[in-house]
Structures are given as structure tokens and as C-alpha cells.
Amino acid sequence: MQLSNARQRVDRADARFRMRGSYRVHPESMVLLFDDIITTGSTMRACVGTLISAGVVVHAVLALADTPARGTRPVAHQAESPASMAG
């Protein structure tokens, strides 16, 4: 099954996470969030927002690759802070 957008992917992952019940969010935990590729950034932003709303401190977000927007030239990517990605 192919999911059409980042929110659906996050919702589906969230549902699987809840069904298992074997993981718990420990408030004030520090995490590093990894993704394989950033296209629009919406999946990463949704994940960061979900973690922050659960009380987790997102220390950093990392991706293996970033795709430039259509019609633009690739430039050095400047990192955003995880907190700025959440809102």
C-alpha cells in the first residue's frame, strides 16, 4: 500500500506504535531523528512535532540526502534547529 503524503505515513506509524504498546515515551528523553531522504521536509517536521508534543527533546535531525526544489540549483544546506521544524 502506498501512502500519499507525510501525514498519512506518520499517522500509520503512530497507529502501529500504539498497537504494539511495547514502547513508551519517556518525557525529557533526548533523541536523534534519522531519515533516508528529505524531499519536502514534511515527514521530518511531522515527526519532530509529534515527539516534542510528547515531551521528548529532539537533539538533532539527520538525513542521508536532501533533494532540491524543482527549478533550483543545489546549494549547501543549512541546518534548522529541531524546535524550529516543529512549528
Backbone as XML, in Angstrom:
<?xml version="1.0"?>
<chain id="A" units="angstrom">
  <residue number="1" name="MET">
    <atom name="N" x="0.846" y="-1.168" z="0.000"/>
    <atom name="CA" x="0.000" y="0.000" z="0.000"/>
    <atom name="C" x="0.895" y="1.236" z="0.000"/>
  </residue>
  <residue number="2" name="GLN">
    <atom name="N" x="0.615" y="2.169" z="-0.896"/>
    <atom name="CA" x="1.401" y="3.396" z="-0.970"/>
    <atom name="C" x="0.616" y="4.513" z="-0.299"/>
  </residue>
  <residue number="3" name="LEU">
    <atom name="N" x="1.271" y="5.242" z="0.568"/>
    <atom name="CA" x="0.623" y="6.348" z="1.259"/>
    <atom name="C" x="0.989" y="7.638" z="0.554"/>
  </residue>
  <residue number="4" name="SER">
    <atom name="N" x="-0.005" y="8.522" z="0.414"/>
    <atom name="CA" x="0.177" y="9.664" z="-0.467"/>
    <atom name="C" x="0.876" y="10.858" z="0.158"/>
  </residue>
  <residue number="5" name="ASN">
    <atom name="N" x="0.902" y="10.968" z="1.453"/>
    <atom name="CA" x="1.581" y="12.136" z="1.999"/>
    <atom name="C" x="2.221" y="11.827" z="3.349"/>
  </residue>
  <residue number="6" name="ALA">
    <atom name="N" x="3.006" y="12.764" z="3.800"/>
    <atom name="CA" x="3.772" y="12.570" z="5.031"/>
    <atom name="C" x="2.868" y="12.368" z="6.240"/>
  </residue>
  <residue number="7" name="ARG">
    <atom name="N" x="1.779" y="13.114" z="6.311"/>
    <atom name="CA" x="0.885" y="12.992" z="7.473"/>
    <atom name="C" x="0.305" y="11.582" z="7.559"/>
  </residue>
  <residue number="8" name="GLN">
    <atom name="N" x="-0.068" y="11.013" z="6.409"/>
    <atom name="CA" x="-0.595" y="9.647" z="6.405"/>
    <atom name="C" x="0.463" y="8.662" z="6.881"/>
  </residue>
  <residue number="9" name="ARG">
    <atom name="N" x="1.707" y="8.858" z="6.448"/>
    <atom name="CA" x="2.783" y="7.962" z="6.885"/>
    <atom name="C" x="2.995" y="8.066" z="8.389"/>
  </residue>
  <residue number="10" name="VAL">
    <atom name="N" x="2.978" y="9.290" z="8.903"/>
    <atom name="CA" x="3.159" y="9.482" z="10.340"/>
    <atom name="C" x="1.978" y="8.881" z="11.099"/>
  </residue>
  <residue number="11" name="ASP">
    <atom name="N" x="0.744" y="9.114" z="10.617"/>
    <atom name="CA" x="-0.435" y="8.556" z="11.273"/>
    <atom name="C" x="-0.388" y="7.033" z="11.288"/>
  </residue>
  <residue number="12" name="ARG">
    <atom name="N" x="0.028" y="6.451" z="10.178"/>
    <atom name="CA" x="0.122" y="4.986" z="10.097"/>
    <atom name="C" x="1.185" y="4.461" z="11.064"/>
  </residue>
  <residue number="13" name="ALA">
    <atom name="N" x="2.321" y="5.126" z="11.100"/>
    <atom name="CA" x="3.380" y="4.720" z="12.031"/>
    <atom name="C" x="2.910" y="4.883" z="13.472"/>
  </residue>
  <residue number="14" name="ASP">
    <atom name="N" x="2.184" y="5.968" z="13.743"/>
    <atom name="CA" x="1.661" y="6.213" z="15.084"/>
    <atom name="C" x="0.689" y="5.109" z="15.486"/>
  </residue>
  <residue number="15" name="ALA">
    <atom name="N" x="-0.166" y="4.678" z="14.562"/>
    <atom name="CA" x="-1.122" y="3.609" z="14.853"/>
    <atom name="C" x="-0.393" y="2.303" z="15.172"/>
  </residue>
  <residue number="16" name="ARG">
    <atom name="N" x="0.626" y="1.986" z="14.398"/>
    <atom name="CA" x="1.408" y="0.770" z="14.662"/>
    <atom name="C" x="2.102" y="0.867" z="16.015"/>
  </residue>
  <residue number="17" name="PHE">
    <atom name="N" x="2.621" y="2.048" z="16.308"/>
    <atom name="CA" x="3.308" y="2.281" z="17.574"/>
    <atom name="C" x="2.362" y="2.044" z="18.744"/>
  </residue>
  <residue number="18" name="ARG">
    <atom name="N" x="1.150" y="2.564" z="18.662"/>
    <atom name="CA" x="0.179" y="2.397" z="19.747"/>
    <atom name="C" x="-0.281" y="0.954" z="19.888"/>
  </residue>
  <residue number="19" name="MET">
    <atom name="N" x="-0.475" y="0.273" z="18.766"/>
    <atom name="CA" x="-0.960" y="-1.103" z="18.814"/>
    <atom name="C" x="0.039" y="-2.010" z="19.516"/>
  </residue>
  <residue number="20" name="ARG">
    <atom name="N" x="1.263" y="-1.801" z="19.295"/>
    <atom name="CA" x="2.274" y="-2.658" z="19.915"/>
    <atom name="C" x="2.290" y="-2.489" z="21.426"/>
  </residue>
  <residue number="21" name="GLY">
    <atom name="N" x="2.216" y="-1.244" z="21.864"/>
    <atom name="CA" x="2.218" y="-0.979" z="23.293"/>
    <atom name="C" x="3.513" y="-1.350" z="24.002"/>
  </residue>
  <residue number="22" name="SER">
    <atom name="N" x="4.531" y="-1.690" z="23.254"/>
    <atom name="CA" x="5.780" y="-2.101" z="23.887"/>
    <atom name="C" x="6.778" y="-0.957" z="24.016"/>
  </residue>
  <residue number="23" name="TYR">
    <atom name="N" x="6.431" y="0.188" z="23.494"/>
    <atom name="CA" x="7.311" y="1.352" z="23.582"/>
    <atom name="C" x="6.629" y="2.413" z="24.415"/>
  </residue>
  <residue number="24" name="ARG">
    <atom name="N" x="7.428" y="3.142" z="25.132"/>
    <atom name="CA" x="6.892" y="4.241" z="25.923"/>
    <atom name="C" x="7.717" y="5.486" z="25.656"/>
  </residue>
  <residue number="25" name="VAL">
    <atom name="N" x="7.039" y="6.606" z="25.698"/>
    <atom name="CA" x="7.732" y="7.883" z="25.563"/>
    <atom name="C" x="8.138" y="8.314" z="26.959"/>
  </residue>
  <residue number="26" name="HIS">
    <atom name="N" x="9.404" y="8.509" z="27.123"/>
    <atom name="CA" x="9.913" y="8.983" z="28.406"/>
    <atom name="C" x="10.126" y="10.487" z="28.288"/>
  </residue>
  <residue number="27" name="PRO">
    <atom name="N" x="9.299" y="11.279" z="28.989"/>
    <atom name="CA" x="9.470" y="12.732" z="28.919"/>
    <atom name="C" x="10.912" y="13.123" z="29.214"/>
  </residue>
  <residue number="28" name="GLU">
    <atom name="N" x="11.356" y="14.110" z="28.513"/>
    <atom name="CA" x="12.705" y="14.656" z="28.615"/>
    <atom name="C" x="13.779" y="13.725" z="28.066"/>
  </residue>
  <residue number="29" name="SER">
    <atom name="N" x="13.377" y="12.672" z="27.352"/>
    <atom name="CA" x="14.356" y="11.848" z="26.647"/>
    <atom name="C" x="14.968" y="12.684" z="25.540"/>
  </residue>
  <residue number="30" name="MET">
    <atom name="N" x="16.219" y="12.439" z="25.246"/>
    <atom name="CA" x="16.866" y="13.116" z="24.126"/>
    <atom name="C" x="17.011" y="12.116" z="22.995"/>
  </residue>
  <residue number="31" name="VAL">
    <atom name="N" x="16.602" y="12.514" z="21.791"/>
    <atom name="CA" x="16.678" y="11.605" z="20.653"/>
    <atom name="C" x="17.353" y="12.275" z="19.464"/>
  </residue>
  <residue number="32" name="LEU">
    <atom name="N" x="17.897" y="11.433" z="18.598"/>
    <atom name="CA" x="18.362" y="11.840" z="17.278"/>
    <atom name="C" x="17.377" y="11.222" z="16.303"/>
  </residue>
  <residue number="33" name="LEU">
    <atom name="N" x="16.850" y="11.997" z="15.387"/>
    <atom name="CA" x="15.872" y="11.509" z="14.422"/>
    <atom name="C" x="16.558" y="11.378" z="13.066"/>
  </residue>
  <residue number="34" name="PHE">
    <atom name="N" x="16.475" y="10.194" z="12.463"/>
    <atom name="CA" x="17.116" y="9.914" z="11.180"/>
    <atom name="C" x="16.066" y="9.686" z="10.104"/>
  </residue>
  <residue number="35" name="ASP">
    <atom name="N" x="16.356" y="10.135" z="8.884"/>
    <atom name="CA" x="15.511" y="9.865" z="7.720"/>
    <atom name="C" x="16.446" y="9.559" z="6.555"/>
  </residue>
  <residue number="36" name="ASP">
    <atom name="N" x="15.952" y="8.793" z="5.599"/>
    <atom name="CA" x="16.818" y="8.447" z="4.473"/>
    <atom name="C" x="16.986" y="9.613" z="3.510"/>
  </residue>
  <residue number="37" name="ILE">
    <atom name="N" x="15.894" y="10.294" z="3.176"/>
    <atom name="CA" x="15.965" y="11.401" z="2.220"/>
    <atom name="C" x="14.911" y="12.441" z="2.574"/>
  </residue>
  <residue number="38" name="ILE">
    <atom name="N" x="15.271" y="13.692" z="2.429"/>
    <atom name="CA" x="14.316" y="14.776" z="2.660"/>
    <atom name="C" x="13.936" y="15.346" z="1.303"/>
  </residue>
  <residue number="39" name="THR">
    <atom name="N" x="12.655" y="15.270" z="0.994"/>
    <atom name="CA" x="12.164" y="15.851" z="-0.251"/>
    <atom name="C" x="11.498" y="17.188" z="0.046"/>
  </residue>
  <residue number="40" name="THR">
    <atom name="N" x="10.423" y="17.167" z="0.835"/>
    <atom name="CA" x="9.752" y="18.414" z="1.210"/>
    <atom name="C" x="10.024" y="18.792" z="2.659"/>
  </residue>
  <residue number="41" name="GLY">
    <atom name="N" x="10.456" y="17.830" z="3.446"/>
    <atom name="CA" x="10.676" y="18.072" z="4.872"/>
    <atom name="C" x="9.443" y="17.837" z="5.724"/>
  </residue>
  <residue number="42" name="SER">
    <atom name="N" x="8.302" y="17.539" z="5.090"/>
    <atom name="CA" x="7.055" y="17.413" z="5.845"/>
    <atom name="C" x="7.049" y="16.207" z="6.780"/>
  </residue>
  <residue number="43" name="THR">
    <atom name="N" x="7.634" y="15.097" z="6.368"/>
    <atom name="CA" x="7.679" y="13.926" z="7.250"/>
    <atom name="C" x="8.530" y="14.226" z="8.475"/>
  </residue>
  <residue number="44" name="MET">
    <atom name="N" x="9.694" y="14.824" z="8.252"/>
    <atom name="CA" x="10.584" y="15.153" z="9.361"/>
    <atom name="C" x="9.912" y="16.151" z="10.303"/>
  </residue>
  <residue number="45" name="ARG">
    <atom name="N" x="9.271" y="17.173" z="9.747"/>
    <atom name="CA" x="8.584" y="18.161" z="10.588"/>
    <atom name="C" x="7.473" y="17.513" z="11.409"/>
  </residue>
  <residue number="46" name="ALA">
    <atom name="N" x="6.697" y="16.632" z="10.786"/>
    <atom name="CA" x="5.607" y="15.959" z="11.498"/>
    <atom name="C" x="6.150" y="15.090" z="12.630"/>
  </residue>
  <residue number="47" name="CYS">
    <atom name="N" x="7.223" y="14.375" z="12.367"/>
    <atom name="CA" x="7.827" y="13.522" z="13.402"/>
    <atom name="C" x="8.382" y="14.356" z="14.549"/>
  </residue>
  <residue number="48" name="VAL">
    <atom name="N" x="9.077" y="15.426" z="14.220"/>
    <atom name="CA" x="9.629" y="16.305" z="15.254"/>
    <atom name="C" x="8.501" y="16.881" z="16.098"/>
  </residue>
  <residue number="49" name="GLY">
    <atom name="N" x="7.441" y="17.349" z="15.453"/>
    <atom name="CA" x="6.300" y="17.911" z="16.180"/>
    <atom name="C" x="5.657" y="16.901" z="17.111"/>
  </residue>
  <residue number="50" name="THR">
    <atom name="N" x="5.497" y="15.668" z="16.635"/>
    <atom name="CA" x="4.904" y="14.609" z="17.450"/>
    <atom name="C" x="5.776" y="14.305" z="18.660"/>
  </residue>
  <residue number="51" name="LEU">
    <atom name="N" x="7.069" y="14.188" z="18.447"/>
    <atom name="CA" x="7.983" y="13.895" z="19.556"/>
    <atom name="C" x="8.016" y="15.030" z="20.577"/>
  </residue>
  <residue number="52" name="ILE">
    <atom name="N" x="8.090" y="16.262" z="20.101"/>
    <atom name="CA" x="8.127" y="17.407" z="21.009"/>
    <atom name="C" x="6.832" y="17.497" z="21.808"/>
  </residue>
  <residue number="53" name="SER">
    <atom name="N" x="5.686" y="17.255" z="21.148"/>
    <atom name="CA" x="4.411" y="17.321" z="21.868"/>
    <atom name="C" x="4.298" y="16.222" z="22.924"/>
  </residue>
  <residue number="54" name="ALA">
    <atom name="N" x="5.067" y="15.136" z="22.763"/>
    <atom name="CA" x="5.089" y="14.057" z="23.752"/>
    <atom name="C" x="6.108" y="14.323" z="24.856"/>
  </residue>
  <residue number="55" name="GLY">
    <atom name="N" x="6.797" y="15.455" z="24.780"/>
    <atom name="CA" x="7.750" y="15.816" z="25.815"/>
    <atom name="C" x="9.168" y="15.349" z="25.572"/>
  </residue>
  <residue number="56" name="VAL">
    <atom name="N" x="9.433" y="14.845" z="24.377"/>
    <atom name="CA" x="10.774" y="14.370" z="24.044"/>
    <atom name="C" x="11.607" y="15.539" z="23.532"/>
  </residue>
  <residue number="57" name="VAL">
    <atom name="N" x="12.856" y="15.607" z="23.942"/>
    <atom name="CA" x="13.776" y="16.621" z="23.441"/>
    <atom name="C" x="14.442" y="16.055" z="22.190"/>
  </residue>
  <residue number="58" name="VAL">
    <atom name="N" x="14.155" y="16.663" z="21.037"/>
    <atom name="CA" x="14.780" y="16.224" z="19.787"/>
    <atom name="C" x="16.105" y="16.960" z="19.682"/>
  </residue>
  <residue number="59" name="HIS">
    <atom name="N" x="17.172" y="16.223" z="19.909"/>
    <atom name="CA" x="18.509" y="16.818" z="19.944"/>
    <atom name="C" x="18.982" y="17.222" z="18.551"/>
  </residue>
  <residue number="60" name="ALA">
    <atom name="N" x="18.715" y="16.379" z="17.557"/>
    <atom name="CA" x="19.137" y="16.670" z="16.187"/>
    <atom name="C" x="18.333" y="15.820" z="15.217"/>
  </residue>
  <residue number="61" name="VAL">
    <atom name="N" x="18.256" y="16.295" z="13.983"/>
    <atom name="CA" x="17.652" y="15.522" z="12.898"/>
    <atom name="C" x="18.699" y="15.374" z="11.801"/>
  </residue>
  <residue number="62" name="LEU">
    <atom name="N" x="18.781" y="14.179" z="11.252"/>
    <atom name="CA" x="19.782" y="13.890" z="10.236"/>
    <atom name="C" x="19.135" y="13.160" z="9.072"/>
  </residue>
  <residue number="63" name="ALA">
    <atom name="N" x="19.637" y="13.417" z="7.860"/>
    <atom name="CA" x="19.162" y="12.698" z="6.676"/>
    <atom name="C" x="20.365" y="12.362" z="5.806"/>
  </residue>
  <residue number="64" name="LEU">
    <atom name="N" x="20.242" y="11.267" z="5.090"/>
    <atom name="CA" x="21.322" y="10.858" z="4.192"/>
    <atom name="C" x="21.389" y="11.733" z="2.954"/>
  </residue>
  <residue number="65" name="ALA">
    <atom name="N" x="20.232" y="12.244" z="2.506"/>
    <atom name="CA" x="20.202" y="13.060" z="1.291"/>
    <atom name="C" x="19.076" y="14.076" z="1.372"/>
  </residue>
  <residue number="66" name="ASP">
    <atom name="N" x="19.236" y="15.149" z="0.632"/>
    <atom name="CA" x="18.248" y="16.222" z="0.539"/>
    <atom name="C" x="18.039" y="16.504" z="-0.943"/>
  </residue>
  <residue number="67" name="THR">
    <atom name="N" x="16.790" y="16.595" z="-1.376"/>
    <atom name="CA" x="16.527" y="16.895" z="-2.781"/>
    <atom name="C" x="16.179" y="18.369" z="-2.926"/>
  </residue>
  <residue number="68" name="PRO">
    <atom name="N" x="16.795" y="19.066" z="-3.866"/>
    <atom name="CA" x="16.466" y="20.481" z="-4.066"/>
    <atom name="C" x="15.085" y="20.627" z="-4.689"/>
  </residue>
  <residue number="69" name="ALA">
    <atom name="N" x="14.442" y="21.746" z="-4.431"/>
    <atom name="CA" x="13.135" y="22.030" z="-5.032"/>
    <atom name="C" x="13.286" y="22.119" z="-6.546"/>
  </residue>
  <residue number="70" name="ARG">
    <atom name="N" x="12.224" y="21.774" z="-7.260"/>
    <atom name="CA" x="12.250" y="21.844" z="-8.721"/>
    <atom name="C" x="12.606" y="23.244" z="-9.199"/>
  </residue>
  <residue number="71" name="GLY">
    <atom name="N" x="13.471" y="23.296" z="-10.178"/>
    <atom name="CA" x="13.838" y="24.577" z="-10.763"/>
    <atom name="C" x="14.903" y="25.336" z="-9.990"/>
  </residue>
  <residue number="72" name="THR">
    <atom name="N" x="15.449" y="24.719" z="-8.960"/>
    <atom name="CA" x="16.505" y="25.390" z="-8.203"/>
    <atom name="C" x="17.803" y="24.616" z="-8.351"/>
  </residue>
  <residue number="73" name="ARG">
    <atom name="N" x="18.876" y="25.290" z="-8.063"/>
    <atom name="CA" x="20.178" y="24.631" z="-8.091"/>
    <atom name="C" x="20.518" y="24.164" z="-6.686"/>
  </residue>
  <residue number="74" name="PRO">
    <atom name="N" x="21.190" y="23.034" z="-6.575"/>
    <atom name="CA" x="21.605" y="22.581" z="-5.241"/>
    <atom name="C" x="22.584" y="23.572" z="-4.620"/>
  </residue>
  <residue number="75" name="VAL">
    <atom name="N" x="22.408" y="23.831" z="-3.358"/>
    <atom name="CA" x="23.324" y="24.676" z="-2.591"/>
    <atom name="C" x="23.601" y="23.972" z="-1.275"/>
  </residue>
  <residue number="76" name="ALA">
    <atom name="N" x="24.617" y="24.426" z="-0.588"/>
    <atom name="CA" x="24.903" y="23.850" z="0.725"/>
    <atom name="C" x="23.686" y="24.044" z="1.611"/>
  </residue>
  <residue number="77" name="HIS">
    <atom name="N" x="23.256" y="22.979" z="2.257"/>
    <atom name="CA" x="22.059" y="23.034" z="3.097"/>
    <atom name="C" x="22.432" y="23.482" z="4.498"/>
  </residue>
  <residue number="78" name="GLN">
    <atom name="N" x="21.736" y="24.500" z="4.963"/>
    <atom name="CA" x="21.986" y="24.989" z="6.303"/>
    <atom name="C" x="20.996" y="24.319" z="7.249"/>
  </residue>
  <residue number="79" name="ALA">
    <atom name="N" x="21.489" y="23.764" z="8.311"/>
    <atom name="CA" x="20.657" y="23.017" z="9.247"/>
    <atom name="C" x="19.685" y="23.925" z="9.980"/>
  </residue>
  <residue number="80" name="GLU">
    <atom name="N" x="18.482" y="23.396" z="10.196"/>
    <atom name="CA" x="17.494" y="24.047" z="11.045"/>
    <atom name="C" x="17.575" y="23.405" z="12.412"/>
  </residue>
  <residue number="81" name="SER">
    <atom name="N" x="17.172" y="24.148" z="13.420"/>
    <atom name="CA" x="17.093" y="23.514" z="14.732"/>
    <atom name="C" x="15.825" y="22.674" z="14.770"/>
  </residue>
  <residue number="82" name="PRO">
    <atom name="N" x="15.825" y="21.542" z="15.482"/>
    <atom name="CA" x="14.624" y="20.716" z="15.560"/>
    <atom name="C" x="13.417" y="21.487" z="16.076"/>
  </residue>
  <residue number="83" name="ALA">
    <atom name="N" x="13.622" y="22.393" z="17.020"/>
    <atom name="CA" x="12.499" y="23.159" z="17.555"/>
    <atom name="C" x="11.850" y="24.019" z="16.480"/>
  </residue>
  <residue number="84" name="SER">
    <atom name="N" x="12.635" y="24.577" z="15.558"/>
    <atom name="CA" x="12.057" y="25.410" z="14.502"/>
    <atom name="C" x="11.298" y="24.578" z="13.487"/>
  </residue>
  <residue number="85" name="MET">
    <atom name="N" x="11.604" y="23.280" z="13.384"/>
    <atom name="CA" x="10.906" y="22.402" z="12.445"/>
    <atom name="C" x="9.527" y="22.013" z="12.961"/>
  </residue>
  <residue number="86" name="ALA">
    <atom name="N" x="9.324" y="22.063" z="14.256"/>
    <atom name="CA" x="8.075" y="21.591" z="14.849"/>
    <atom name="C" x="6.925" y="22.547" z="14.618"/>
  </residue>
  <residue number="87" name="GLY">
    <atom name="N" x="7.189" y="23.798" z="14.461"/>
    <atom name="CA" x="6.080" y="24.735" z="14.392"/>
    <atom name="C" x="6.132" y="25.522" z="13.185"/>
  </residue>
</chain>
